[in-house]
Amino acid sequence: MAPFLWVMPEEKNWTLIPLLGERYVINILADLLEGEKRFVDLADVCPNEKTRAVKLRKLEESGLIETVSLKIGKRFFVHYKLTERGKTTLQELMRIENHYSSGEK
């Protein structure tokens, strides 16, 4: 039996995997797995404000996170939270990490 050879279609435009490989992105997603967070609450996982804003915008555009506006008193606060797609993606990444870091092959 011939070995299975999978060939990538040349027209495939990779967007999600390169995003997940960017610095801070997985840390932001993992932090949001704990629950909704404000912009300032994510400073521990992505210290630079400009970088954090760019990463959050990219994650939102990719459908992995969404913004939620909460009104407390007269003030509005924007929180970020994982979408179902974001949760599923992060869980798959965690599964892959656990599989390969445990020495299984």
N, C-alpha and C positions, 0 to 999 in steps of 0.2 A: 504494500500500500504506500502510495506516495505521501510524503509529509505535507501537512497543510501549510500553505504559504498565503499569508494575507497581505494584500497590496493596498496601500493607502490611495484613495482617489486623489488625483492631483488637484482637483478643484476644491478640496476640503479647506475651509478657512478656519483654522484653530483660533478660538478666542478665549474659551473658558480655561483651558489647561495653562496657557501662558499667564493668565491673570492669577491663577492659583499659585503659580510659581514665583510671583512677585513678592518682594520683601514685605512683611507685616500682614499680608492678606489672610493667611491661614490663622495667624494669631488673633486678628480681628474677628474672624468667623468663630473661632473657639471661644473667645470672650463673650460673643453674643449668644452662644449656645446656653450660657447661664441665665440669659434673660435680656430684656430691653436695656439699652445703655444710652446715655447722652454722649455727645461729642467729647466733652471733657472727661467722661468716665473711661474713654478708650485711650487716654494718654499713656497709660502704663504699657499698653501693647504696641502703640505707635506714637512715639513722643513728639515728632515734628508735626505741627498743626497743618501746614500746607500739604505735606505728604498724606496725613490722615484724611484730609478733605478729598484729595484726589482718589485715594483708595476707596473711600466710602462711596464716592460718586460712581466709580467703576463697578463696584459691587452692586450698587443699586441698578445701574444700567444693565448688568448681566442677569438681574432677577434673583440674586442670592440674598439680598437684604431689602428692607423697605423702611421708609420713615413713617413715624407715627407722631402726630402732634397731640400733646396733652395740655389741657388748660388747668392750671392750678391757680385759683384765685383769679386775678386779672391777667396773669402772665401765661404765655404759651411756651411750652418746652418741646423741642424736637428730640425724639428718641429713635434709635435704630434697632431693628430686630430682624432675625433671620426669617426668610420666607420658607415655605415647605421645600422648595427647590434648594435653598441654602442648607437646610437641615439634612436633607437627603445627601447632598453633595459632601457635606462635612462628615456625615456618618460613613459614607463610602471611603473617604480619605482615611478616616480613623481605622476602618476595617483593613484597608490595604497596608497602612502603617503597622498595625498589630500583626498582620500576617507575615510581613517581611522582616520586622524587627524581632520576631520571636524565633527566627532561625528556620522557619518552615520554608520549603522550596517547592 
